[in-house]
Amino acid sequence: MKSIKTWRLLKRNSFSDGVKFGVKMKQLQFMAIMCTVMLFVVYRTTYYQYKQTEMEAKFSPFDISKGSRFFSGRLKSLPRGIVQARSDLELRPLWSTSSSRKKFGVYSNRNLLAIPAGIKQKDNVDAIVRKFLPENFTVILFHYDGDVNAWRGLDWSNKAIHIAAQNQTKWWFAKRFLHPDVVSNYDYIFLWDEDLGVENFDPRRYLEIVKSEGFEISQPALDPNSTEIHHKFTIRARTKKFHRRVYDLRGSVKCTNTSEGPPCTGFVEGMAPVFSRSAWYCAWHLIQNDLVHGWGMDMKLGYCAQGDRTKNVGIIDSEYVVHQGIQTLGGQRPTRKSTKREELAKRHGPAPVDLRAEIRRQSTMELQIFKKRWNEAIEQDKSWVDPFPRKQRRKKERRQDH
């Protein structure tokens, strides 16, 4: 009897333990499922926040955090919601109607065209602007000859922004009037010279290619018949829609498929650059306030390509321009006809100054200053790491040493 009772007791205990074990296993399984779900939720939330931050950084790359501004003390006296850190270049009516309120309430796919403009190039600038205005562009003219009134006869003149300063360059204007916080509403900034022929250029088709290829910095290719071409990289390739590099074994710099930087790849010239919003934020800071001719910048713009310059910088061949190479800087504003006494004084006075030669001398000097500043900045910033390989540079240095 004892053995039977013992057996029943053991059986009951075993059954009880089994039930408890089964319950614990179910609890563990439930806990495991809950942990998995929670981890998935945390992962998705973190990933979403990361993508949001990435998108905000892409579309508003130069937003300084509100907190840092307020804690700096300069804006501490203002309530946060009233602070607007950015502006734009849109003209505003003195009084608003329902249609104007609708027009200025949305900034979608808006772009900016900025051109230094002298009255002697009025017809050429007119042709350029007429290409851009129908494609949702804001236009700003930098009048380096100070003459604004002569443009009033053009039907689009009142739609454009006019800024005048005597004998100033495109880069001088850009540094002072195209601050990133002012142009942050524009997707792309076209900073063009006035001497470009646009018969074979369409802004809409151009931007379609730029967006599809992810070009942060670009320029239209130059027609081979252009008056002034400095680098083979920017010449139009007739059979291509765009190109990212050029192959050329002539000259001191050999451009091959292993070339890593300018002037073989990752490079645009200064006459017709096009910047994305993010790239312009970087390029504006690269412009030196006192070096107004911009020489040397073209070789460093690839550092503003928001990544690999061999991929994010390109030349658009299907939409190309003619660079006419007209020298306009240094010209004098048209004045009245000289009197006989003034003409006589000119003949017996000192020899006239060659303005173009002086400008070229100044540009060359600024190029050397820019190179020196770049090298000094690298030496001083110990934390800076060159984002691009240096193999090509070392080869060039070895050739110079030999």
C-alpha positions as CSV (number, residue, x, y, z in Angstrom):
1,M,0.0,0.0,0.0
2,K,2.8,2.3,0.9
3,S,4.4,1.8,-2.5
4,I,1.1,2.6,-4.2
5,K,0.6,5.8,-2.2
6,T,4.2,6.8,-2.8
7,W,3.7,6.2,-6.5
8,R,0.5,8.3,-6.6
9,L,2.2,11.1,-4.6
10,L,5.2,11.1,-7.0
11,K,2.8,11.1,-10.0
12,R,0.8,14.0,-8.6
13,N,4.0,15.9,-7.8
14,S,5.4,15.2,-11.2
15,F,2.2,16.4,-12.8
16,S,2.2,19.5,-10.7
17,D,5.8,20.2,-11.6
18,G,5.0,19.6,-15.3
19,V,2.2,22.1,-15.2
20,K,4.3,24.7,-13.5
21,F,7.1,24.1,-16.0
22,G,4.7,24.4,-18.8
23,V,3.4,27.7,-17.4
24,K,6.9,29.0,-17.0
25,M,7.8,28.0,-20.6
26,K,4.7,29.9,-21.9
27,Q,5.7,32.9,-19.8
28,L,9.2,32.8,-21.2
29,Q,7.9,32.5,-24.7
30,F,5.5,35.4,-24.1
31,M,8.4,37.4,-22.7
32,A,10.6,36.6,-25.6
33,I,7.8,37.7,-28.1
34,M,7.3,40.9,-26.1
35,C,11.0,41.7,-26.1
36,T,11.2,41.0,-29.9
37,V,8.2,43.3,-30.5
38,M,9.7,46.0,-28.3
39,L,13.1,45.8,-30.0
40,F,11.4,46.0,-33.4
41,V,9.5,49.1,-32.3
42,V,12.6,50.7,-30.9
43,Y,14.5,49.9,-34.1
44,R,11.8,51.3,-36.3
45,T,11.5,54.4,-34.2
46,T,15.2,55.0,-34.1
47,Y,15.5,54.4,-37.9
48,Y,12.6,56.8,-38.6
49,Q,14.2,59.5,-36.4
50,Y,17.5,58.9,-38.2
51,K,15.9,59.2,-41.7
52,Q,14.1,62.3,-40.5
53,T,17.3,63.9,-39.3
54,E,19.0,62.9,-42.5
55,M,16.3,64.5,-44.6
56,E,16.3,67.7,-42.5
57,A,20.1,67.9,-42.8
58,K,19.8,67.5,-46.6
59,F,17.0,70.0,-47.2
60,S,18.0,72.5,-44.4
61,P,21.7,71.8,-44.0
62,F,22.5,75.2,-42.5
63,D,19.8,75.4,-39.8
64,I,21.6,76.2,-36.6
65,S,19.8,74.6,-33.7
66,K,17.5,77.0,-31.9
67,G,18.8,75.9,-28.6
68,S,22.3,76.9,-29.3
69,R,21.2,80.3,-30.5
70,F,19.1,81.0,-27.5
71,F,21.7,79.7,-25.0
72,S,24.2,82.0,-26.7
73,G,22.3,84.9,-25.1
74,R,21.9,87.0,-28.2
75,L,18.3,85.9,-28.8
76,K,17.4,85.1,-25.3
77,S,15.1,88.1,-25.0
78,L,12.9,86.8,-27.8
79,P,10.3,84.0,-27.5
80,R,11.4,81.0,-29.6
81,G,8.4,80.9,-31.9
82,I,8.9,84.5,-33.2
83,V,12.5,83.9,-34.4
84,Q,13.0,83.5,-38.2
85,A,16.6,82.7,-38.9
86,R,16.2,82.6,-42.7
87,S,15.0,84.9,-45.5
88,D,14.5,84.8,-49.3
89,L,14.8,87.0,-52.4
90,E,11.1,87.0,-53.3
91,L,9.5,90.3,-54.1
92,R,6.5,91.1,-51.9
93,P,3.5,93.3,-52.8
94,L,2.7,96.4,-50.7
95,W,-0.8,95.0,-50.1
96,S,-1.9,91.4,-50.5
97,T,-4.8,89.8,-52.4
98,S,-6.1,86.3,-52.2
99,S,-4.0,85.3,-55.3
100,S,-0.8,86.9,-54.0
101,R,-1.2,85.2,-50.6
102,K,-1.6,81.8,-52.4
103,K,1.5,82.5,-54.5
104,F,3.8,83.4,-51.6
105,G,2.5,80.8,-49.3
106,V,4.3,77.9,-51.0
107,Y,8.0,77.5,-51.9
108,S,8.2,74.3,-53.9
109,N,10.8,73.6,-56.5
110,R,12.0,77.2,-56.6
111,N,15.4,78.0,-58.1
112,L,17.7,81.0,-58.3
113,L,19.5,82.6,-61.2
114,A,22.2,85.2,-60.3
115,I,24.1,87.1,-63.0
116,P,26.6,89.9,-62.9
117,A,25.2,92.2,-65.6
118,G,26.6,95.2,-67.5
119,I,24.5,97.3,-69.8
120,K,26.8,96.4,-72.8
121,Q,25.6,92.8,-72.4
122,K,21.9,93.7,-72.1
123,D,20.8,91.6,-75.1
124,N,22.7,88.5,-74.0
125,V,21.4,88.7,-70.4
126,D,17.9,89.3,-71.8
127,A,18.1,86.0,-73.7
128,I,19.4,84.1,-70.7
129,V,16.7,85.5,-68.3
130,R,13.9,84.7,-70.8
131,K,15.0,81.0,-70.8
132,F,14.8,80.8,-67.0
133,L,11.8,82.9,-65.9
134,P,9.1,80.4,-67.2
135,E,10.7,77.6,-65.3
136,N,10.0,78.9,-61.8
137,F,13.3,80.8,-61.3
138,T,13.9,83.9,-59.2
139,V,16.3,86.3,-61.0
140,I,18.8,88.6,-59.4
141,L,21.1,90.9,-61.4
142,F,24.3,92.3,-60.0
143,H,25.0,95.5,-61.9
144,Y,28.8,96.0,-61.7
145,D,28.6,99.2,-63.9
146,G,26.0,100.8,-61.6
147,D,23.5,101.2,-64.4
148,V,20.1,99.9,-63.4
149,N,17.7,102.4,-65.1
150,A,18.7,101.2,-68.6
151,W,17.1,97.8,-67.9
152,R,13.7,99.2,-67.0
153,G,12.4,98.8,-70.6
154,L,12.5,95.0,-70.5
155,D,9.2,93.5,-69.6
156,W,10.7,91.2,-67.0
157,S,12.8,93.9,-65.3
158,N,10.3,94.5,-62.5
159,K,10.2,90.8,-61.7
160,A,13.9,90.7,-61.1
161,I,16.0,91.9,-58.2
162,H,18.6,94.6,-59.0
163,I,21.7,95.2,-56.9
164,A,24.2,97.8,-58.1
165,A,27.9,98.3,-57.0
166,Q,30.5,99.9,-59.2
167,N,33.2,97.6,-60.6
168,Q,32.6,94.6,-58.3
169,T,32.9,90.9,-59.3
170,K,30.4,88.1,-59.3
171,W,32.1,86.6,-56.2
172,W,32.0,89.9,-54.3
173,F,28.3,90.1,-54.9
174,A,27.7,86.4,-54.1
175,K,29.5,86.6,-50.8
176,R,27.5,89.6,-49.7
177,F,24.0,89.0,-51.0
178,L,23.7,85.2,-51.4
179,H,24.2,84.2,-47.8
180,P,22.9,80.6,-47.3
181,D,20.2,81.8,-44.9
182,V,18.9,84.1,-47.6
183,V,18.8,81.5,-50.4
184,S,17.8,78.5,-48.3
185,N,14.4,78.3,-50.0
186,Y,15.9,77.6,-53.4
187,D,16.7,74.1,-54.5
188,Y,19.5,75.1,-56.9
189,I,21.6,78.3,-57.4
190,F,22.8,79.2,-60.9
191,L,25.7,81.6,-60.5
192,W,26.4,82.5,-64.1
193,D,28.5,84.9,-66.1
194,E,26.7,87.3,-68.5
195,D,28.6,86.1,-71.7
196,L,26.9,82.8,-72.2
197,G,25.0,81.8,-75.3
198,V,21.9,79.7,-74.3
199,E,20.4,78.8,-77.7
200,N,21.0,75.1,-76.9
201,F,20.1,75.2,-73.2
202,D,16.9,74.4,-71.4
203,P,16.8,74.9,-67.6
204,R,14.0,72.3,-67.0
205,R,15.7,69.5,-68.9
206,Y,19.0,70.5,-67.3
207,L,17.6,70.1,-63.8
208,E,15.9,66.8,-64.6
209,I,19.4,65.3,-65.4
210,V,21.0,66.9,-62.4
211,K,18.4,65.5,-60.0
212,S,18.3,62.0,-61.6
213,E,22.1,61.7,-61.4
214,G,22.4,63.3,-57.9
215,F,24.8,66.1,-59.0
216,E,25.4,68.5,-56.1
217,I,27.6,70.7,-58.3
218,S,27.4,70.9,-62.0
219,Q,27.6,73.1,-65.1
220,P,26.4,73.0,-68.7
221,A,29.0,71.8,-71.1
222,L,30.8,74.3,-73.3
223,D,30.3,74.3,-77.0
224,P,33.7,73.4,-78.7
225,N,33.4,76.6,-80.7
226,S,33.4,78.7,-77.6
227,T,35.8,81.7,-77.7
228,E,37.3,80.8,-74.3
229,I,37.8,77.3,-73.0
230,H,40.3,76.6,-70.2
231,H,39.9,72.8,-69.5
232,K,39.0,69.9,-71.7
233,F,36.8,68.5,-68.9
234,T,34.1,71.2,-69.5
235,I,34.0,70.7,-73.4
236,R,30.8,69.1,-74.6
237,A,30.9,65.4,-75.5
238,R,28.5,65.2,-78.4
239,T,27.5,61.6,-77.9
240,K,26.8,61.8,-74.1
241,K,24.0,63.3,-72.0
242,F,26.5,64.1,-69.2
243,H,30.0,63.1,-68.1
244,R,31.8,62.9,-64.7
245,R,35.4,62.6,-66.0
246,V,37.6,63.2,-69.0
247,Y,40.4,61.2,-70.5
248,D,43.4,63.1,-71.9
249,L,47.0,61.9,-72.0
250,R,48.4,65.2,-73.4
251,G,49.8,68.0,-71.3
252,S,51.5,68.0,-67.9
253,V,48.5,66.5,-66.1
254,K,47.4,63.1,-67.5
255,C,43.7,62.3,-67.1
256,T,43.0,58.6,-66.9
257,N,40.5,56.3,-65.3
258,T,42.5,56.4,-62.1
259,S,42.5,60.2,-61.9
260,E,40.9,61.3,-58.6
261,G,40.5,65.1,-58.8
262,P,40.6,68.3,-60.9
263,P,41.0,69.0,-63.7
264,C,40.1,65.4,-64.7
265,T,37.0,64.8,-62.5
266,G,35.1,66.5,-59.7
267,F,35.5,69.9,-61.2
268,V,33.6,72.8,-62.7
269,E,34.8,76.2,-64.0
270,G,33.8,79.5,-62.6
271,M,31.7,80.9,-65.5
272,A,28.6,78.8,-65.1
273,P,28.5,76.7,-61.9
274,V,25.2,75.3,-60.5
275,F,25.0,74.4,-56.8
276,S,22.4,72.4,-54.8
277,R,21.3,74.0,-51.6
278,S,23.7,71.9,-49.5
279,A,26.6,72.5,-51.9
280,W,26.1,76.3,-51.9
281,Y,26.2,76.4,-48.1
282,C,29.7,74.9,-48.3
283,A,30.8,77.0,-51.3
284,W,29.7,80.2,-49.8
285,H,31.9,79.6,-46.8
286,L,34.8,78.7,-49.2
287,I,34.5,82.2,-50.9
288,Q,37.1,84.5,-49.4
289,N,35.6,87.8,-48.5
290,D,38.6,89.9,-49.7
291,L,39.6,87.7,-52.7
292,V,37.1,89.1,-55.2
293,H,38.2,87.3,-58.4
294,G,37.6,83.8,-57.1
295,W,40.7,82.3,-58.7
296,G,41.7,78.9,-57.3
297,M,38.2,78.2,-56.0
298,D,37.3,76.0,-59.0
299,M,39.9,73.5,-58.0
300,K,38.5,73.2,-54.4
301,L,34.7,73.2,-55.1
302,G,34.7,69.4,-55.2
303,Y,35.2,69.5,-51.4
304,C,31.6,70.9,-51.3
305,A,30.1,68.1,-53.3
306,Q,28.5,66.5,-50.2
307,G,30.4,63.3,-50.7
308,D,32.5,61.7,-53.5
309,R,33.3,64.5,-55.9
310,T,33.9,62.0,-58.8
311,K,30.2,61.1,-58.5
312,N,28.5,64.2,-57.3
313,V,30.1,66.7,-59.7
314,G,29.2,66.5,-63.4
315,I,29.1,68.3,-66.8
316,I,25.7,68.2,-68.6
317,D,26.4,67.6,-72.3
318,S,22.9,67.6,-73.7
319,E,22.2,71.1,-72.4
320,Y,25.2,73.2,-73.4
321,V,26.2,76.8,-73.7
322,V,28.6,79.0,-75.7
323,H,31.2,80.8,-73.6
324,Q,31.8,84.0,-75.5
325,G,34.8,85.1,-73.3
326,I,33.9,88.8,-73.3
327,Q,36.1,90.8,-70.9
328,T,33.9,93.4,-69.2
329,L,35.5,94.0,-65.7
330,G,37.4,97.2,-65.5
331,G,35.4,99.0,-68.1
332,Q,34.3,102.5,-67.3
333,R,30.7,103.5,-67.1
334,P,29.6,105.5,-70.3
335,T,30.0,109.2,-69.7
336,R,29.6,112.4,-71.8
337,K,31.9,113.1,-74.7
338,S,35.2,114.6,-73.6
339,T,35.9,118.3,-74.3
340,K,38.8,119.5,-76.3
341,R,40.6,120.7,-73.2
342,E,40.2,117.2,-71.6
343,E,41.5,115.5,-74.7
344,L,44.5,117.8,-74.7
345,A,45.2,117.0,-71.1
346,K,45.0,113.2,-71.9
347,R,47.7,113.6,-74.6
348,H,50.2,115.4,-72.4
349,G,49.4,113.5,-69.2
350,P,50.7,110.1,-68.0
351,A,50.2,107.0,-70.1
352,P,46.8,105.4,-69.5
353,V,46.6,102.3,-67.3
354,D,45.9,99.0,-68.9
355,L,42.9,98.0,-66.8
356,R,42.7,94.4,-68.1
357,A,46.4,93.8,-67.4
358,E,46.0,95.2,-63.8
359,I,43.0,93.0,-63.2
360,R,44.9,89.9,-64.4
361,R,47.8,90.8,-62.2
362,Q,45.5,91.1,-59.2
363,S,43.8,87.8,-60.0
364,T,47.1,86.0,-60.2
365,M,48.1,87.5,-56.8
366,E,44.8,86.4,-55.3
367,L,45.3,82.9,-56.6
368,Q,48.6,82.6,-54.7
369,I,47.0,84.0,-51.6
370,F,44.2,81.5,-51.8
371,K,46.6,78.6,-52.2
372,K,48.6,79.8,-49.2
373,R,45.5,80.1,-47.0
374,W,44.3,76.6,-48.0
375,N,47.7,75.1,-47.1
376,E,47.9,77.1,-43.8
377,A,44.4,76.0,-42.9
378,I,45.3,72.4,-43.4
379,E,48.4,72.8,-41.2
380,Q,46.5,74.6,-38.4
381,D,43.4,72.3,-38.3
382,K,44.9,69.1,-36.9
383,S,41.5,67.4,-36.7
384,W,40.8,67.9,-40.5
385,V,41.1,64.8,-42.6
386,D,41.2,65.1,-46.4
387,P,38.1,63.3,-47.7
388,F,39.8,62.4,-51.0
389,P,42.7,60.1,-51.8
390,R,46.1,61.9,-52.1
391,K,47.7,59.4,-54.6
392,Q,47.4,61.8,-57.5
393,R,48.8,64.7,-55.5
394,R,51.8,62.6,-54.4
395,K,52.5,61.6,-58.0
396,K,52.4,65.3,-59.1
397,E,54.7,66.3,-56.2
398,R,57.2,63.6,-57.2
399,R,57.2,64.9,-60.8
400,Q,57.8,68.4,-59.6
401,D,60.7,67.2,-57.3
402,H,62.4,65.5,-60.3
